[in-house]
Amino acid sequence: AVEAAFKQGWCARPALLLWLEHQGGGWLPGALRRDVDRALAHDPSGALLRTTVLWAGDKIDRHWLDHLLRKHRAAITADAEAWALAGASFLTQRRHAQAIDWMKDWRQRADVPAWALDNLAYCLRQLLRDQEAAEVTARSLSLEPNNPDAWVWQAVDAARGRDHASLKQRLAQLEASELRPYYRGFRMALQAYQEAVQAGRSGLALRTFAQLKTAAREDKVLRKVLKSLCHRLVAEHTPTWLKPWRWLQFQVGWP
């Protein structure tokens, strides 16, 4: 029934995912790939193609996604959602460089969704390519102005660039936003940094930065942001005689 439905151009994604999990029952090696490739040849709406790309990103065997992009590259590239889902699947597998390479034509695509650009910006940040990420984020915001993920990155860049007016504006927007867990640490760090800068007292950020130390060990982007803000607070908002001690406090996480 599922196969008949997608061949007619309609079928819900949960049903397609269930169908995929039940393919490849033959005893010959490669039966699953052959079953899926055969079915994709009769997928007029692209529903199975998009679902398969998403499904491949969740597979432990990374070769599945690579196979799809080799075998069905033209079809995936021509379908805006499938193209975006391929980038998301690379991100799911923590293959950030491959996601960036796959989405390198984002400037030429008029159909790129904002959420795909957010994924690309995240991957660029993970590889510390901040300038390129800022350009991607700006495009994302032009498509979806009410985008808290993008606001976070612009707030980070504003703090690094000493653009305190823009930082204040973005933090005001983020204060009323429901952020995904990953971005909450950045908001905490930026709020503490802003408070310390406004008061001219670097010590006001110590407690928050110490709380984020564990999370920063697991994420190089947060770690880099905290280090940059620490340097700024010690260099510009700490009395000269106190700087060595304050820097030690930030390093070891003593509030």
Backbone bond lengths (Angstrom), bond angles and torsions (degrees), N, CA, C in turn:
res aa  C-N    CA-C-N  psi(-1)  N-CA   C-N-CA  omega(-1)  CA-C   N-CA-C  phi
1 A - - - 1.458 - - 1.524 111.74 -
2 V 1.346 116.78 -41.67 1.462 120.63 179.62 1.519 110.16 -64.37
3 E 1.322 116.48 -45.37 1.456 120.23 -179.12 1.526 110.86 -62.68
4 A 1.300 116.75 -40.55 1.463 120.27 177.73 1.525 110.87 -63.71
5 A 1.339 116.53 -36.47 1.464 120.95 -178.33 1.520 111.62 -67.38
6 F 1.353 117.76 -48.00 1.462 116.91 -177.07 1.530 111.29 -73.00
7 K 1.316 117.95 -25.30 1.464 120.21 175.23 1.525 111.03 -67.58
8 Q 1.336 116.56 -26.64 1.458 121.38 177.31 1.533 111.77 -87.84
9 G 1.323 116.40 -2.22 1.458 119.91 174.44 1.502 115.94 97.95
10 W 1.330 118.31 11.75 1.465 118.80 176.26 1.525 109.86 -148.86
11 C 1.321 115.22 139.50 1.471 121.41 175.33 1.524 108.39 -178.53
12 A 1.328 117.27 138.20 1.468 121.97 -178.29 1.524 110.46 -75.51
13 R 1.323 115.33 147.72 1.475 120.11 -177.01 1.522 113.72 -60.35
14 P 1.340 121.40 -41.96 1.478 119.43 177.98 1.527 112.63 -57.57
15 A 1.333 116.43 -39.15 1.463 119.71 178.93 1.520 111.10 -66.83
16 L 1.329 116.53 -38.20 1.463 120.57 178.64 1.527 111.42 -66.83
17 L 1.323 116.80 -40.25 1.468 120.08 177.90 1.528 110.49 -62.38
18 L 1.314 116.28 -42.00 1.464 120.25 178.02 1.528 110.39 -64.22
19 W 1.307 116.59 -40.40 1.471 121.34 178.25 1.529 110.64 -61.22
20 L 1.341 116.63 -43.36 1.466 121.04 -179.81 1.524 111.49 -61.08
21 E 1.320 116.01 -40.22 1.457 119.90 -177.77 1.529 112.72 -67.63
22 H 1.323 116.63 -16.47 1.464 119.82 -177.83 1.526 113.06 -105.94
23 Q 1.351 116.58 11.01 1.453 119.63 177.87 1.533 110.21 -91.75
24 G 1.326 115.52 170.04 1.460 120.47 176.11 1.504 114.14 77.45
25 G 1.326 117.48 32.76 1.457 120.31 -178.23 1.517 114.28 -79.09
26 G 1.323 116.90 -7.78 1.462 119.34 -179.12 1.516 112.77 -70.28
27 W 1.341 115.01 160.57 1.469 118.97 -176.91 1.520 112.97 -85.22
28 L 1.332 118.43 -13.56 1.457 120.88 -178.63 1.535 110.55 -78.12
29 P 1.348 117.87 143.04 1.472 120.66 176.80 1.528 110.64 -58.85
30 G 1.310 115.74 141.51 1.458 120.52 178.11 1.511 114.84 81.46
31 A 1.346 117.72 10.70 1.468 120.58 -177.32 1.522 111.74 -60.82
32 L 1.331 117.17 -39.44 1.459 120.43 -178.36 1.525 110.79 -63.51
33 R 1.328 116.84 -46.52 1.460 119.29 179.55 1.521 111.38 -61.37
34 R 1.307 116.32 -42.36 1.464 119.16 -179.32 1.522 110.92 -64.82
35 D 1.332 116.82 -40.67 1.465 120.20 178.81 1.538 110.64 -61.52
36 V 1.325 115.70 -45.51 1.464 119.81 -177.67 1.521 110.84 -69.42
37 D 1.325 117.40 -45.21 1.462 120.48 179.13 1.530 111.21 -59.70
38 R 1.307 116.28 -39.92 1.470 120.95 179.23 1.535 110.26 -64.52
39 A 1.317 115.68 -41.99 1.466 119.66 -179.62 1.527 111.57 -67.99
40 L 1.322 116.96 -36.97 1.464 120.34 -178.96 1.522 112.51 -65.25
41 A 1.307 116.59 -20.30 1.469 120.26 176.75 1.528 111.47 -72.89
42 H 1.337 116.75 -11.03 1.473 121.46 -178.72 1.528 109.16 -128.76
43 D 1.324 115.43 55.48 1.469 122.48 -174.61 1.525 108.93 -130.70
44 P 1.330 118.21 71.94 1.469 121.26 -171.00 1.526 114.68 -61.06
45 S 1.333 118.27 -31.52 1.466 119.94 -177.42 1.521 113.15 -88.47
46 G 1.329 117.15 -14.10 1.464 120.57 -176.58 1.514 113.74 81.94
47 A 1.327 117.47 4.17 1.469 120.59 -177.81 1.525 111.16 -63.27
48 L 1.320 116.75 -43.08 1.463 119.92 179.34 1.527 110.73 -68.44
49 L 1.312 116.65 -38.59 1.470 120.64 178.68 1.521 110.42 -59.08
50 R 1.320 117.40 -50.08 1.463 121.17 -178.38 1.524 111.31 -63.76
51 T 1.309 116.25 -41.97 1.468 120.27 179.78 1.522 110.97 -65.98
52 T 1.315 117.44 -39.33 1.462 120.96 -179.45 1.527 111.47 -66.15
53 V 1.326 116.44 -38.78 1.470 119.81 177.00 1.526 110.34 -62.48
54 L 1.328 116.29 -43.85 1.462 120.61 178.09 1.525 110.85 -64.46
55 W 1.307 116.31 -44.37 1.471 123.15 179.35 1.529 110.49 -60.58
56 A 1.331 117.47 -41.40 1.468 121.27 -178.93 1.525 111.60 -63.08
57 G 1.330 117.00 -32.61 1.459 119.82 179.14 1.510 113.26 -66.13
58 D 1.330 116.88 -24.06 1.461 121.14 -179.82 1.526 113.08 -91.13
59 K 1.333 117.19 -3.29 1.457 120.68 -178.76 1.529 110.85 -80.65
60 I 1.318 115.93 142.06 1.473 120.14 175.84 1.518 110.12 -64.87
61 D 1.318 115.82 -37.79 1.463 121.48 178.88 1.532 109.15 -75.87
62 R 1.325 116.39 103.89 1.463 120.66 -177.68 1.528 112.82 -67.98
63 H 1.332 116.96 -18.10 1.456 119.32 -178.53 1.529 111.86 -63.82
64 W 1.335 117.15 -22.11 1.458 120.08 179.84 1.522 110.44 -61.86
65 L 1.310 116.89 -48.61 1.466 120.37 -179.88 1.522 110.18 -64.52
66 D 1.322 116.90 -42.71 1.464 120.55 178.97 1.526 110.88 -60.67
67 H 1.327 116.65 -40.79 1.461 121.02 178.90 1.527 110.74 -62.04
68 L 1.328 116.53 -45.61 1.463 119.81 -179.17 1.527 111.42 -60.82
69 L 1.320 116.05 -41.46 1.462 119.17 -177.09 1.522 112.12 -73.28
70 R 1.315 117.08 -24.27 1.468 119.54 173.56 1.529 110.99 -78.71
71 K 1.305 115.50 -48.30 1.459 121.29 -172.52 1.530 112.44 -75.18
72 H 1.324 116.96 -35.22 1.475 120.80 -172.30 1.535 111.16 -124.51
73 R 1.295 117.19 29.45 1.465 121.59 -174.57 1.531 112.52 -57.23
74 A 1.316 116.61 -45.65 1.467 119.81 -177.07 1.524 110.99 -61.52
75 A 1.321 116.61 -44.93 1.463 120.45 -178.54 1.527 110.99 -66.64
76 I 1.328 116.84 -40.88 1.465 120.47 -179.69 1.525 110.78 -67.11
77 T 1.316 117.06 -41.51 1.458 121.16 -179.81 1.526 111.19 -65.64
78 A 1.322 116.64 -35.23 1.462 120.57 -177.62 1.520 113.07 -75.59
79 D 1.314 117.77 -18.80 1.466 122.89 -178.77 1.528 108.40 -101.57
80 A 1.328 117.00 114.34 1.471 120.94 -173.82 1.527 112.07 -57.49
81 E 1.323 116.72 -43.35 1.462 118.91 -178.21 1.523 111.50 -70.27
82 A 1.336 116.92 -41.18 1.471 120.00 178.28 1.513 110.42 -63.14
83 W 1.331 117.00 -40.98 1.469 121.65 177.15 1.529 110.52 -59.32
84 A 1.329 115.81 -46.01 1.468 120.36 179.87 1.516 111.48 -66.53
85 L 1.333 117.00 -39.28 1.466 120.86 179.43 1.523 111.74 -66.93
86 A 1.316 117.56 -31.84 1.465 119.92 175.88 1.525 110.16 -62.98
87 G 1.321 116.72 -42.54 1.463 119.79 175.77 1.515 111.66 -62.58
88 A 1.346 116.39 -40.78 1.466 120.90 178.47 1.521 111.09 -64.55
89 S 1.338 117.15 -36.20 1.458 120.61 179.92 1.524 110.99 -67.76
90 F 1.321 116.93 -39.03 1.466 119.69 174.65 1.531 110.11 -61.59
91 L 1.331 116.47 -41.14 1.464 120.49 179.06 1.528 110.37 -63.20
92 T 1.331 116.95 -43.30 1.469 121.43 178.67 1.527 110.56 -56.95
93 Q 1.306 116.62 -37.03 1.455 121.81 179.48 1.526 112.50 -86.59
94 R 1.333 115.94 6.92 1.473 122.95 178.93 1.528 111.28 59.41
95 R 1.303 116.86 33.24 1.464 122.88 177.36 1.532 107.59 -101.88
96 H 1.319 114.93 72.03 1.458 120.51 -170.71 1.524 112.49 -66.25
97 A 1.318 117.79 -41.55 1.464 120.39 -179.88 1.521 111.04 -63.29
98 Q 1.333 116.69 -39.36 1.468 120.20 179.31 1.524 110.87 -67.95
99 A 1.329 116.90 -37.28 1.469 119.80 177.67 1.528 110.29 -62.91
100 I 1.316 116.38 -42.86 1.470 120.69 179.69 1.519 110.48 -63.34
101 D 1.323 116.08 -43.60 1.463 119.75 179.75 1.526 110.68 -64.06
102 W 1.338 116.79 -41.35 1.460 120.40 -179.27 1.527 111.29 -63.83
103 M 1.327 116.67 -37.54 1.466 121.04 -174.66 1.530 113.02 -97.49
104 K 1.317 116.98 17.59 1.461 120.65 -174.37 1.529 113.34 -64.99
105 D 1.324 117.36 -16.14 1.462 120.14 179.62 1.530 112.38 -93.00
106 W 1.318 117.66 18.65 1.462 120.95 -174.56 1.527 112.62 -58.91
107 R 1.332 117.72 -31.74 1.469 120.01 -179.22 1.530 111.50 -67.47
108 Q 1.304 116.76 -29.28 1.468 121.11 -177.42 1.527 112.69 -87.44
109 R 1.319 117.64 -6.74 1.461 120.74 -175.75 1.526 110.42 -99.27
110 A 1.323 115.51 118.90 1.464 119.36 177.26 1.518 111.67 -81.12
111 D 1.344 115.97 -13.46 1.462 120.35 -173.46 1.523 113.58 -102.37
112 V 1.329 117.62 10.10 1.457 119.30 -176.03 1.533 110.55 -70.95
113 P 1.347 118.69 128.17 1.473 120.32 179.53 1.529 111.39 -77.83
114 A 1.318 115.81 153.62 1.464 120.92 -177.63 1.526 111.61 -59.72
115 W 1.344 117.62 -39.19 1.462 119.80 -177.42 1.533 111.45 -64.63
116 A 1.327 116.90 -30.30 1.460 119.68 176.92 1.523 110.42 -69.60
117 L 1.322 116.68 -37.93 1.464 120.21 177.05 1.523 110.66 -66.46
118 D 1.323 117.29 -35.94 1.466 120.25 175.93 1.532 110.45 -62.03
119 N 1.324 116.51 -40.84 1.467 120.19 176.58 1.524 110.79 -62.82
120 L 1.323 116.44 -43.25 1.469 120.43 179.30 1.529 110.63 -63.08
121 A 1.327 116.71 -43.80 1.470 120.19 179.06 1.522 110.60 -60.44
122 Y 1.330 116.33 -41.21 1.469 120.31 178.01 1.525 110.32 -59.82
123 C 1.327 117.25 -46.59 1.467 120.61 -179.07 1.528 110.80 -62.86
124 L 1.318 117.09 -41.49 1.465 120.63 178.51 1.525 110.47 -63.15
125 R 1.323 116.89 -40.30 1.473 120.04 178.07 1.522 110.57 -64.13
126 Q 1.345 116.94 -38.22 1.460 119.87 179.64 1.528 111.71 -62.68
127 L 1.314 116.77 -28.81 1.466 121.34 177.17 1.528 111.39 -96.28
128 L 1.346 115.51 11.04 1.470 123.13 175.39 1.524 112.40 61.86
129 R 1.328 116.39 31.96 1.465 122.50 176.68 1.535 108.04 -99.64
130 D 1.337 114.35 68.26 1.457 120.74 -167.89 1.526 113.69 -68.60
131 Q 1.321 117.30 -36.34 1.457 119.58 -177.76 1.533 111.13 -65.57
132 E 1.319 116.44 -43.17 1.462 120.32 176.61 1.533 110.50 -65.09
133 A 1.325 115.87 -40.30 1.465 120.29 179.77 1.525 111.07 -61.52
134 A 1.331 116.75 -38.57 1.465 120.34 179.89 1.527 111.07 -62.77
135 E 1.328 116.76 -37.93 1.462 120.45 177.57 1.532 111.07 -64.94
136 V 1.332 116.02 -41.82 1.463 120.78 179.25 1.529 110.16 -64.37
137 T 1.320 116.42 -42.44 1.467 120.57 179.73 1.521 111.70 -62.74
138 A 1.318 116.54 -39.34 1.464 119.65 178.34 1.527 110.82 -61.77
139 R 1.337 116.44 -40.24 1.472 119.77 177.75 1.534 110.22 -66.02
140 S 1.324 116.63 -40.60 1.456 120.40 179.09 1.524 110.62 -59.50
141 L 1.326 116.43 -44.10 1.470 120.31 -179.26 1.520 112.12 -67.94
142 S 1.324 117.26 -28.70 1.459 119.49 176.74 1.525 110.84 -67.54
143 L 1.333 116.36 -26.90 1.461 121.39 178.75 1.520 112.32 -89.40
144 E 1.334 115.98 -35.15 1.474 121.84 -177.91 1.531 108.48 -138.52
145 P 1.336 117.49 87.36 1.478 120.52 -174.86 1.523 113.90 -61.17
146 N 1.327 117.83 -32.83 1.466 120.76 -179.73 1.519 109.70 -91.94
147 N 1.311 115.52 74.70 1.462 122.10 -172.19 1.529 109.82 -130.13
148 P 1.331 117.92 93.15 1.473 120.55 -176.02 1.531 114.20 -59.01
149 D 1.341 118.49 -35.80 1.463 120.04 178.45 1.524 110.13 -58.45
150 A 1.328 116.10 -45.58 1.461 120.54 180.00 1.528 111.35 -67.79
151 W 1.325 117.08 -36.05 1.467 120.09 177.59 1.532 110.84 -59.71
152 V 1.322 116.24 -39.00 1.466 119.74 -179.81 1.525 110.13 -59.41
153 W 1.341 116.28 -48.33 1.463 118.74 -178.11 1.526 111.05 -64.54
154 Q 1.319 117.49 -37.83 1.463 118.66 178.37 1.530 111.19 -68.27
155 A 1.319 116.67 -32.94 1.464 119.65 175.85 1.532 110.51 -67.11
156 V 1.321 116.47 -40.74 1.470 120.68 176.79 1.525 110.31 -59.20
157 D 1.321 116.36 -48.01 1.463 120.30 -178.74 1.522 111.44 -66.18
158 A 1.329 116.80 -34.75 1.463 120.10 177.61 1.523 110.79 -65.41
159 A 1.330 117.22 -41.87 1.471 120.70 178.53 1.521 110.74 -63.04
160 R 1.320 116.63 -44.71 1.462 119.91 179.75 1.530 111.46 -64.39
161 G 1.331 115.77 -33.17 1.461 119.83 -177.64 1.513 114.32 -90.62
162 R 1.329 116.45 8.30 1.466 122.55 -179.31 1.525 111.81 59.49
163 D 1.304 117.15 27.63 1.464 121.70 177.09 1.525 107.38 -91.18
164 H 1.312 115.97 80.51 1.458 120.95 -171.69 1.529 112.51 -69.85
165 A 1.324 117.37 -28.08 1.461 119.60 178.07 1.525 110.49 -67.24
166 S 1.333 116.47 -45.06 1.472 119.81 178.72 1.521 111.19 -67.31
167 L 1.347 116.00 -37.29 1.458 119.76 177.85 1.528 110.23 -61.66
168 K 1.312 116.48 -44.82 1.469 120.60 179.69 1.529 110.83 -61.41
169 Q 1.332 116.49 -41.87 1.460 120.91 -179.46 1.528 111.28 -63.38
170 R 1.337 116.22 -47.12 1.464 119.99 -178.36 1.536 111.19 -66.72
171 L 1.318 117.23 -39.99 1.458 119.39 179.83 1.530 111.26 -65.85
172 A 1.318 117.16 -33.84 1.460 120.03 176.35 1.528 110.25 -64.03
173 Q 1.324 116.50 -38.91 1.465 119.98 177.51 1.524 110.75 -68.79
174 L 1.326 116.23 -40.28 1.461 120.54 -177.43 1.520 112.44 -70.95
175 E 1.323 116.55 -26.28 1.466 121.05 -179.56 1.529 110.56 -59.24
176 A 1.312 115.89 -35.15 1.461 120.11 -177.17 1.526 112.59 -99.04
177 S 1.331 116.59 11.40 1.463 120.34 -175.63 1.521 111.19 -105.35
178 E 1.317 115.27 148.08 1.456 121.87 174.11 1.530 107.53 -91.40
179 L 1.319 116.36 104.89 1.462 120.82 -175.73 1.520 111.25 -92.67
180 R 1.317 114.68 149.46 1.456 119.75 171.66 1.535 108.35 -68.46
181 P 1.333 117.70 152.38 1.473 120.68 -173.81 1.526 114.43 -50.70
182 Y 1.325 117.59 -40.86 1.471 119.88 -176.57 1.524 111.78 -57.59
183 Y 1.323 117.44 -36.46 1.462 120.93 -172.59 1.524 113.64 -87.71
184 R 1.330 117.16 -10.98 1.463 119.03 -176.34 1.524 112.08 -66.37
185 G 1.321 117.05 -34.92 1.461 119.82 179.13 1.518 112.03 -63.85
186 F 1.346 116.41 -38.24 1.464 119.63 177.74 1.523 110.61 -64.29
187 R 1.330 116.26 -41.55 1.468 118.78 178.84 1.524 110.37 -62.91
188 M 1.319 117.20 -43.62 1.469 120.18 178.63 1.525 110.82 -58.69
189 A 1.330 116.66 -46.60 1.463 121.09 -178.12 1.521 111.28 -62.91
190 L 1.322 116.32 -43.47 1.459 120.40 -177.74 1.526 111.47 -69.45
191 Q 1.321 117.86 -37.30 1.464 120.48 177.21 1.523 110.77 -64.27
192 A 1.338 116.25 -42.28 1.465 120.01 179.05 1.520 110.70 -66.96
193 Y 1.303 116.86 -39.63 1.471 121.62 178.39 1.525 110.32 -62.72
194 Q 1.327 116.54 -46.39 1.461 119.98 -179.24 1.526 111.09 -61.59
195 E 1.313 116.52 -43.54 1.465 120.19 179.29 1.531 111.07 -61.43
196 A 1.322 116.25 -42.59 1.468 120.59 -179.50 1.524 111.29 -65.90
197 V 1.336 116.68 -40.98 1.467 120.77 -179.97 1.520 110.49 -65.59
198 Q 1.325 116.74 -45.49 1.467 120.32 -178.75 1.521 111.71 -62.18
199 A 1.327 116.50 -35.25 1.467 120.23 -179.78 1.518 112.30 -87.71
200 G 1.344 117.29 -13.92 1.455 120.73 -176.53 1.511 112.23 69.48
201 R 1.335 116.78 27.37 1.474 121.53 -177.33 1.523 109.02 -131.90
202 S 1.313 116.06 102.33 1.464 120.98 -176.85 1.523 112.18 -61.85
203 G 1.328 117.25 -27.94 1.458 120.85 -177.45 1.519 114.02 -62.21
204 L 1.331 117.43 -20.46 1.460 120.14 -179.34 1.531 112.11 -66.46
205 A 1.331 117.05 -20.57 1.469 120.40 -178.81 1.527 112.41 -92.12
206 L 1.315 117.99 -8.17 1.467 120.83 -172.69 1.521 113.49 -58.59
207 R 1.316 117.16 -48.84 1.461 120.33 -174.41 1.538 110.86 -62.37
208 T 1.337 116.44 -46.73 1.460 119.68 -179.53 1.518 111.49 -63.80
209 F 1.316 116.84 -43.81 1.472 120.07 -179.51 1.530 110.71 -63.77
210 A 1.333 116.45 -36.16 1.465 119.66 177.51 1.526 110.61 -65.29
211 Q 1.333 116.92 -39.16 1.461 121.17 178.69 1.526 111.91 -63.51
212 L 1.321 116.67 -29.25 1.466 121.22 -176.92 1.528 113.14 -90.51
213 K 1.309 117.00 -1.91 1.461 120.45 -173.95 1.532 112.03 -61.23
214 T 1.329 117.92 -41.67 1.467 120.97 -179.95 1.518 111.05 -64.14
215 A 1.333 116.25 -45.87 1.466 120.30 178.91 1.520 111.11 -62.20
216 A 1.332 116.57 -35.50 1.463 120.48 -178.29 1.525 112.01 -68.53
217 R 1.320 116.98 -28.22 1.475 119.19 177.65 1.522 110.92 -64.26
218 E 1.318 116.46 -27.43 1.462 121.02 -175.55 1.518 113.39 -97.17
219 D 1.311 117.79 -6.45 1.461 120.22 -178.69 1.525 109.99 -138.38
220 K 1.323 115.91 115.27 1.458 120.43 -175.17 1.527 112.63 -66.33
221 V 1.332 117.46 -28.35 1.462 119.82 -178.81 1.523 110.47 -70.25
222 L 1.331 117.09 -49.21 1.468 120.25 176.90 1.521 110.09 -61.42
223 R 1.318 116.72 -39.50 1.461 120.47 179.01 1.531 110.93 -60.36
224 K 1.321 116.69 -43.21 1.469 120.64 -179.91 1.522 111.01 -67.03
225 V 1.333 116.78 -40.86 1.466 120.44 179.81 1.524 110.56 -63.45
226 L 1.331 116.74 -46.50 1.469 119.94 179.04 1.528 111.41 -60.77
227 K 1.318 116.27 -42.94 1.464 119.78 179.93 1.521 111.29 -62.22
228 S 1.327 116.28 -42.41 1.456 120.67 179.55 1.528 111.55 -63.69
229 L 1.331 115.98 -44.44 1.462 119.66 -179.67 1.529 111.59 -68.97
230 C 1.326 117.01 -35.60 1.476 120.42 176.26 1.519 110.46 -60.61
231 H 1.326 115.97 -48.26 1.477 120.28 179.01 1.527 110.12 -55.79
232 R 1.326 115.67 -45.40 1.462 120.28 -177.86 1.528 110.96 -63.85
233 L 1.318 117.44 -44.47 1.459 120.97 -177.88 1.525 111.65 -65.71
234 V 1.325 115.76 -41.31 1.466 118.82 -179.74 1.523 110.38 -69.69
235 A 1.329 117.00 -43.32 1.470 120.62 -175.70 1.516 112.77 -70.34
236 E 1.349 116.96 -36.55 1.458 119.18 -169.09 1.528 114.66 -114.59
237 H 1.315 117.39 -12.83 1.467 118.76 -174.64 1.535 112.40 -133.84
238 T 1.317 115.16 31.03 1.465 121.26 179.46 1.525 109.12 -137.56
239 P 1.340 119.32 133.24 1.464 120.68 176.30 1.536 110.89 -57.80
240 T 1.304 116.89 147.21 1.467 121.86 -174.76 1.521 111.85 -56.17
241 W 1.315 117.03 -43.45 1.466 120.34 -176.78 1.526 112.77 -67.26
242 L 1.359 116.36 -20.66 1.455 121.08 -176.09 1.538 113.02 -96.71
243 K 1.319 116.85 -11.25 1.466 120.20 -171.54 1.529 114.37 -57.75
244 P 1.340 120.61 -47.02 1.473 118.95 -179.81 1.527 112.98 -59.11
245 W 1.315 116.52 -42.77 1.469 120.58 -179.55 1.535 110.97 -68.60
246 R 1.345 116.33 -41.48 1.460 119.25 -179.58 1.532 110.81 -64.53
247 W 1.329 116.16 -40.35 1.466 119.11 179.12 1.532 110.19 -63.21
248 L 1.313 117.01 -40.02 1.464 120.44 177.10 1.517 110.76 -63.21
249 Q 1.318 116.94 -41.18 1.465 120.17 178.94 1.528 111.30 -60.16
250 F 1.331 116.27 -44.75 1.474 119.35 178.45 1.515 111.17 -63.49
251 Q 1.318 117.24 -38.41 1.468 120.92 -175.79 1.530 112.31 -68.26
252 V 1.310 116.25 -42.53 1.473 119.22 -175.16 1.532 112.24 -94.76
253 G 1.341 116.60 -7.43 1.469 119.40 177.80 1.511 113.76 79.09
254 W 1.342 116.34 36.17 1.467 120.21 175.82 1.527 109.24 -91.47
255 P 1.308 119.20 113.78 1.473 120.03 177.93 1.518 111.86 -74.30
